[in-house]
Amino acid sequence: MKKHFLISLLLAANAYALRAQEMSQAILLKSPGNPAKRFELLDKGGQTLESTETMPVDVTQTVVKNEGKTIVKVVLTAKERVYFNFEKTFKIKKYTHAESEFLMPGFWYHKNLRSPQEAPSFKSSDSWQVREDRLSTPLTGVFNAASHTYYTVIRLDKINQDALTTHQGGEVILSGKTDLGFTGFKNVDGASALVFGFPYHEAPKTYLRKLTLAPEVVTFEKLEKGETRQLSWEINEGKADNYGDFVSKVWTYSYDRQKPSKFTTAYTPDQAKDILANFFKESYVGEKELKYYSGVHMRTDDCKNTGSAEVGFVGRVLLNAYNALEYGEAHAQTPLVRNATAIFDSYLQHGFTANGFFREFVDFTHNSETQEFSIRRQSEGIFAILNYLSYEKKRSREHPEWEQRVKKLLSNFAKLQQSDGSFPRKFDDQLQVKDGSGGSTPSATVPLVMASVYFKQGEYLQQAQKSARYLEREIISKSDYFSSTLDANCEDKEASLYASTAMYYLAQVSKGKERQHYLEQCKKAAYFCLTWYYTWDVPFAAGQMLGDVGFKSRGWGNVSVENNHIDVFIFEFAAVLDWLAKETKEQRLAAFSSVIKSSMLQLMPVKDHLFNIAKVGYYPEVVQHTNWDYGKNGKGFYNDIFAPGWTVASLWELLSPSRTEDFLAAAQK
């Protein structure tokens, strides 16, 4: 009796699950020179998916469910030559679309409402599907806050090859074989649905370049008579306390599914620095009032110096001066030391405004400079100078004028900090706020913590703690990371990276429950940031340079919703991950940190292996890994203009993992 009762309960549960979910599928078949025809496919209980019309292709399906996971396998067999596009829709009837939030790692968070309507967001459409190589994991998820549940769908097939296309929009027959499919979500009669298929089909728009949406594209793969194509996906169901918890669990699941492995590194940290140091040698510009490394608005094909000097963001002049000084003295390279010292001296004399801000961006070519300042560039300038001052103090070289400059700038920070603890994104020399958005706040937290230790003044720590309360309340708890990067105003990787780093710094100078609290906040932001980093290797077509040189994308991070390319923005984040792994015993974090550290040196330009960069050590920036570009060259290549100033600085930090601990230890003595 008990056995029959349990069977009845199981059947009832399965019946409810079927009512709560609905799987449908269709296939588009194209005859060259004619519009494609759509065939709805019906599942009548067997393995064959049937159409009411005769089709030149057989479609079979197996569905295996086990402990909240459903593996769907589809096999297409051509009865004659066909050109096809297959899609499935997984409708979740209990999820109202208006109340659902979505995740496509490295590209879509919540509803992308921080992004402008010229980029993919709910402002343009509430249904989106994209090619898999846009995503750091080929996965889509939907979260329902009311039930604290979520579903994801991930591609299980090996994705090793891609094909060139003749057109970027409309119905396109592929030039050869690809493994790239698509994934996304739809509003189906007011309910949320996950949609996925093969080959790729982007709708309602495709995203071609920065703030440029174009008409949808649907591609077709050719199958000859008797040829088959096997496809497989896994649908996963889970529970999460909130959107941030959902994101964290999806990253862990993605990591376990993808199992990204680290590379055999070609260079030791010292060898990598030896190569990167050539940037300091060749990019130095010494004839202007401000001495600087030319690392902004350069051409990849000649890497000639330009007239642009930038303190932070993509220029990182002061941080690179510190790097060059440290390296030059360690290796007895007097010219590097002399040039780095000249940079610091020139900025001390000519690098500040009347009110004590850094002259952030000076264009000597056009005799102009920015009059609107940013909390990010100013913060990155202080970060560099405090590292420099600490380094110098350990060698008994004092710089009281620099210390006064930093204190003056920090007094401006105190005036800029809002009552809620945030810092405005942009302002002018009279401290008039031009962009009050608080998304860049964590960039200020880091130098405030450093200053509190270096100057032994508690007011700076209090300001940092006040900013941390804002971060926790408005950014981390809401999983709303945005507008940290200066050339976009949207959801971006750098906001979560800075938030995690900010909490890491606060944890280093705190004890007991307070330290543990900052650690927990650091971990939450870190998991969110991790979803921007690739867990897999996107494929390239023959002739696309990145594929031809054997580049692998795992460990590289997507940039933002607006800027859909990958780069080496990492700085201290790998050290943060290693620290979190040690503190939390979560070894996935350390393992993925190892992937990042080994992967990000792949495109190091050296003699006879320049990777389309004109000079040794000028590390590439805009790595275009999907069908998107800044305006030049497209997938498999770089944009023609790049900024190696920040890439060199980022990798140098990656190769110097003990810097934060060393700084804090030295300053606390």
N, C-alpha and C positions, 0 to 999 in steps of 0.2 A: 504493500500500500504506500509506504514511504517513498519507494523508488518511483512509482507512478506519479506521485505528487511532485517530486523533484523534476521529473521529465516535463510535467505540465507547466511548472514554473519556468523552466528553461525555454520551452516553446513559446510561452507567453512573452518572455523577455525578448526573444528573437523577433517575434511578431511586432512588438513595440518598437524595437530598433529599426525594423524595416519601414514602419509607418513614419518614424521620426527622420529617416534618411531616404534619399531617392537617388538612384544611379541611372543616368541616361547616357547615351553615346550616339555619335553620328560620324559619317565619313564623307568627305568632299572628294569627288573624283573629277579630274580635269582632262579634257582632250585638248592638245596643243592648238592654240588659235581660237578656242571657244571658252565661254564662261564655265566655271566649275558647276557641278550639279551636286546637291546635298542629298544624302540618303540617311534617314533616321534608322537606327539599328535597335531592334527589340530583343530583350532577353526573356525567352519563354521558358526558362528553367534549365535548359541544357547548356552545353558549352558553346553552341553556335549562336552568334548574334545575327539576327535575320532582318531583312528589309522586305517591305511589301513589293518592291520591284526587283527584278533580276539584276545582279551586279557582276562585274567581271573580276571580283575579288571575294574570297572567303574570309570571314572574320570569326575567330573563336576566342573564348575567354574562360579563364579559371579564376575563381575568387576564393581565397582561403582566409578565414578569420581565426584569430587566436589572441586572447588576452588584450583586447582593446586595439589590436592591430589587424588591418585587412590588407592582404597582398593581392593586387590585381595584375594578372598577366594576360596580355592580348597578343594573338598571332594573326598576321595578315598574310594570305597566300594568294598570289595573282594567278588568275586563270588565263589571262592574256596580259599584254603590256598595259600597265596602269600608272597614273600619276595621282597620288593620294595625299590627303591630310586627315588624320584621325583625331577625334576629340572625345573626352568624357566629362560629364558634369556630375558632381557629387553634391546634391542639394540637401541642406540640413534644415528641415522644416521648422524646427523649434528655435532657430536663430533668426530673429528679425534682422533684416539687413541694416536698418537704421541704427540699431543698437550694437552691431558687431564692430569689432576692430580687427585689423588685418596685419599680417607680417609677411613680407618677402625680403629675406635677410639682405642687408646692404643696399636696399632700394626703396622699401615701403615699410612705414611704421604708423600705427594707428590708422588714420585716413589721409596721411600726407597733407594735412591742412596747413602746415607751416610753409609748404611750398607754393609758389605762384601758379596761376592757372596755365602758364606756358610750359610747365613741367607736369609729369603725371601726378594727379591728386584727385580728391573727391570734388575739387572745384571744377574740374573738367568732366568727370564721369564717376559714377559709383561702381563701375565694373571695369576691371583691367586685367589683361593677360599679357605676359611678356616672355621673350626668349630666355632660356635658362641661363645663358652666360652673363646676363645682367646681374645675377644674384650670387651672393657669396656662398650659398648652398642652394641647389636646385629644388626649392621647397616653397610652399605657400601654407600659411596658417590663418585660422580665424578664431578669435577669442570672444566668448560671451561672458560679460561681467556678471549678469544676473545669476547664471548657473555655476559660475566659476569653472567652466569647462572650455575645452578647445579641441579643434581638429587640425591636423596638418596632412599634407600629401607631399611625398618626396619621390623623386625619380630614382629607381634602383639600377637601371642599366649602366653599363660602362659608357662614358661619353668621351670618346677619343678623337673624333674627326669632325671636320666641318667642311662646307663647300661654299664656293663663291656664288654670288647671285648677280644676275644681270640688272635687276631693278631693286629699289628699296621700298617700293609700295605696290599695292594691288596684288594680283595673283601672279606668283613667280614660280617657275619650274627651276629647281636647283640644278646647278651645273654638274653635280656629282653627289656622292654619298655624304650625309651629315649624321651626327648623333644628337644634334641639338633639338630638343622639344620646346614646349612652352608650359607655363603654369600661371595661375592667377585666381581671380575670384569674380563672381557675378551676383547681381541682384536678379533673382528669379522669382517673380510674383511676390516680391516683398520679403522673401527669405534669402539667406546667404547660401551661396554655393561655391565650392572649389572647382575650378576648371583646369584641365590639363590635357596634353596631347602631344602629337608628333606628326611631321616636323613643325618648326616653330610658326606660330600665328600670333601676331601682336595686334591687339584691339583694345579700345576703339581707335587708338592712335599708336604709331611707333615714335620713339624718341630718338631723333637723329643727331642733334647737337644741342649745346647749351640753350635752353629756353626755346627749343624748336620742335614742336610736335608736328608730325606728318601723317598722311592717311594710313590706315591700317595695312598691314602686309600679311599675306597668307602664302606659305611656301608648300611646294609639292615635291615629294620624292618619287622617283621612278622605280617601279618593280617590273622586271621582265617576267614572262610566263613561267610559272613554277617557282619563282623566287619568293622568299618569305621575309618578313620583318617582325621581330619579337620585341615587345615593349612591356615594361613592368613598373609599377608604382606601389608604394606602401602608404596607406591611410592610417594615421595614428590618432587615437583619442586620449585625452588626458585632462587632469584637473590642475588649476592654478589659482592662487589667491587673488592675483591682479594681473594687469598687463605685463608689468615688469617680471613677475614670477613666470608668466607664460613665456616671455622672451628668453629668460634664463634656462628654462627647461627645454625649450626648442634648441638652444645652442648645444646643450649637453647631448641631447638626442642626435643632433646633426653631427657633432664630433664623433659620437660612437658609431654612427652609420657610415660616415665618410672615412674615418680612420686615417686622417692626413699624417704622412710620415715626414720626418725631417730629412734634409738633404745631407749628403756628404759635402762638407764645406770645403770650398776651394781655397779659402784664405783664413788664416788665423786673424784675430782682432788686430794684432800689430801689423800684419801684412796688408790688411784692408786699409788701415790708417796710412800706411806708407803710400798707397795708391791715391787715396782721397786727398792727401796733402798736396798733390800736384795742383789741385784747385786753388789752394792758398797761394801757391807760387805764381801761377799764370793769370789769376783773376785780379791781382792787386792793382789798384789805381791810386797813385800817389800825388798827382799834380793838382788836385782840387783842394779847396779849404777843408772839406771832409775827405779823409782817406777811407777807402772801403774796398771790399771784395766785390767785383762785378758778378752778381749771381742772379740777376733779374732781367726778364725780357730779352733773353739771349736766343740766338738761333742754334738749333742742334747741329746744323751742317758746317758751322765754322766756329762757334763758341767765342766769338769776338766780344771783347769787353764793351759794355754800354755805359751810359751816363747815369744810371739809376742806382742810388744808394738807399737801402731799406734796412731799418733797425731790426724789425721782427718779421713775422708772417713768412713770406717766401724769400726774403733777403737774408735775414739772420746775420747781419754784418758783425754785430758785437759778440754773439755767441761763437761765430767762426774765428773772430780775433782771439778769443780766449782759447779755443781749440788749437789754433796755430801757435800761440805763445807757449802753451803747455807742451805741445809736440816739439816745437823748435828747441826749447830748452832741454828737453829730454834727449834729443838727438843731435844736439850741438849744431843746429842749423841757424846760424846767425841772421841770415836775411829774413827768415820767417819771424824770428823774434823782433827784429828791427821794424818790420812792416806792421806786425800786430801791435806793437807799442805805439807806433805812429797813428794807427787807427784810434786807439784809446785816447791818446793825447789830443787828436783833432776833434773827437766828439766831446771831450771835456771842454775844449775851448770854443768850438763852433756848433756843437750838436744839440743845443737846447734853445727853446723859445724864450721869449721874455718872461713868461710865467712859469718856466721850469719844466716843460714837457720836452721829451725827445722830439727832434725834428724827424718824424717817422719815415717819410719818403721824400727824397730830394732827387729831382730830375735835372741834372746838369746840362743835358743835351738841349732841353727846351727852357731852361732857366725857370723852372717852376717847382713847387713843392706842395704837398697836401696841407690844407688849412683845417681839415677835419681829422681829429685824432681818434684812436681806438684804444679801448682798455686792453685789448689783446697785444698790440704792438708795444704799447708802453710797458705792459707787464713782462713781456719777453725781453725787453731791453733791461729792465731791473734784474731779472733772472740772470742774464749774462753778466752784468756788472757785479752782482753779489758773488757769483762764482769767481770772477776775476779778482775781486778784493780779498776773498778768503784765500785764494791761491797765493796772492802776493803777501798777505799777512803771514802765512806760514813760512815765507822766505824773508821775513823781517823787512818787507818793503811796504811802507805805509802810504796811503793816498787820502789824506783828510779832505781835499777838495772834492774828490769823487764821492766820498761819504756824505758830504754836505749836499751835493747834487741829488743823490739818492733820497736823502731825507726830505728835501724840498719836494721832490716828485711824489714821495709817499704822503706828504702833507696834502698834496692835491688829490691823491686817492681818497683821503679821509673826507675831503669836501665833496667828492663825487659820489661816495657811497650813499645809497638811498636808505630811507628808514627801514625798509624791509630787508636790508642786508645786501641787496644787489648792486651791481655796478652797471652804468649805462654802456651800451655797446660803442657809441660814438659821441664825441663832444668837441668843442673848440678850445682855443687857448684861454678864453675867458670863462671856461668851465660851464658853458651853455650846452645843455644836452641836445644832441642832434638825432640820436636814436636811443630811446630809453629801454630798449629790449635788454633783458637780463641774461640772455643766453650765453654771453661771453664771461660771465661772472667768475667761473672757476679759474680762468687764466690769471686773475688777480690774487686768488687765494694763495697760490704757490709762492710768489715773491713776498707776500705779507708774512707767511710762516718763516721763510728764510730770513727776512729782515728782523723778525722778533728774536731770532736766535743770534744772528750776527751782531745786532746793535744792543741785544739784551734789554729790549724795551717791550713791555707787556702790551702796550696799546696796539701794536701791530698784530699780535696774536689775537687780541680781542676783536679786531676788525676782520681777521681771517675766520674766526669762529662765528662771527655774525654773518659773514658771507656763506659759511657752511650751513647755517640754519636755513638760509634762503634756498641753497642748493637742495637740501633735503626736502624742504616743504614744497617747492615749486617745480623742481626739475627731476630729482631722483625718484621721489614718491609717485610722481605722475608719469614717469618714463618719458619725459618730454625734453629731449636733447636737441637743441637747435641753434642756429645762427652764431656759431663760434667762428667759422671761417669767414673771411672778409669779402670774398668774391662771390658769395652766394648767401641767400637768406632763406634757409630751409632746414629740414632735418639733416644733420651731418654727423660724421664719425667723430670729428675733433671735439665736439661739445661733450660727448660721453667720455672720450679719452681724458680731456682736461678735468672733468668732474671726478673721475676715478683717481687721477693723479693728485688732485687737490686734497681729497680725503686721505690718500696715502701719506702726504706730507703732514697733515694734522695728526694722524695716528702716530707718526714718528716722534712727535713732541708731546704726546699725551700718555697718561697712565690709567690703569684699572678699567673701570666701566666706560670712561670717556674714550679711551683708546679702542676698546672693543666696539663701541658705537661707530666710531669713524671707520673701523675695519669693515663693519657690516655695510656701511654706505659705500665704501670703496668697492666692495665686492659686487653690489647691485649695479653700480655704474660700469664696472669692468665687464660683466656679462653682457650688458647692452652693447658696449663697445665691441666686444668680441664678435657679435653678429655681423659686423661690417667686414670682417676678415675672411678670406676665402678658405673653405675647408676642402676644396677640390681644384682640379686643374681644368680650366676651360680649354676647349679645342680650337685650333686654328686651321685655316685652309692652306694648302701649298701656295707659296708666294707671299704669304703674310709673314713679314720678317720675324716677328716674335716667335711664331711657331717654327720657322725654319732654323732658328738658333737654339731651339729646344727649351724655350722659356716655359716655366710652370707657375701657375697663378697662386697655388696654395700658400698661405701665409701673408699675402699682400692684402691691403685693405681698400675697399671701395671708398669713395670720397664723400659724396652727398647725393641727395636726390637730383639736384640740378646738374652736378658734374659726375657723370656716370663712367668714371675711369678708375683705375687702381693706381696706388702709389705706395711709397715707403714711409708714410707719416707714422712714426712709432715713438721716437724720442725715448722717454723713460718707461713707456708702457710695458715693455717686456720685463723690466725689473719689477714693476708693480705686480705683474702676473706671477713672477717667481716668488715674491714676498707673500702674496695671497695663498699660493700653493703651500708654502711652508706653514703659514698661520692656520689655514683651514684644512690641511691634509687633502686637498683636492688636486690630485696629480694631473688631471686633464689640463689644468691651467699651466703648469710647468711644461708639460709635454707640448702644448700648442705654442708656448713661448719659444721652445726649441725649434719648432717648425718655422716660426717667424724669423728667428735669428739666423737660421741656415738659409732660408729662402730669399731674404731681402738683399743678399749680396750677389744674386745671379747675374745681374746686368752690369756688373762692374766694368767700366770701359778701360781696357788695358791694350797695349800694343798688339796688333794683329787680331784682337777680339774687342772691337770698339762698340759693337751693337748699334751702329748708325749714329754714334756721338763723335764729334770731331776731335775731342781732347781727352786724354787719359784722366780719370778721376772725376770728371764732370758727370755725376750720376744722373740718369734720366728721371724725368718728373711725370709727365702726362703719358702714362702707359695705357693705350687704348685697346682694351681686351674684348670689347663687344661692339655691336653696330652703333657706335656713337663717336663723335669727335668734337673737338673745339673749333673745327672749321677746316682742318687739314688732315689728310692721309687715312683716317679711319682705322678700323679694327686691324690689329697686328702691327701697328706702327705708333710713333709718337706724334703729337702736334709739332709743328715746325718751330714754335717758340716755347722755351722752357725756363725754369728757374732752379738751377742746381744749388743756389745758396742754401735753400732749406733742406734739400735732399742730403747734401753733405753733412749738414748740422744734425739732421735726424739720425743718420747712420752712425755718426760719431758718438752721439749719446747712447745709441744701442750698443756700441762697442765699448762703452765706459760704464758698466752696470753698477759700480759702487759709488758713483758720484754723489748721489743724494746722501747716503750714509756717511761718506767722507766729509761732505760739507757740514752736515749737522754735528758730527763728532768734533770737527776742528773748531767750529764756531762756539760750541758749548764749553770748550776748555777755558 
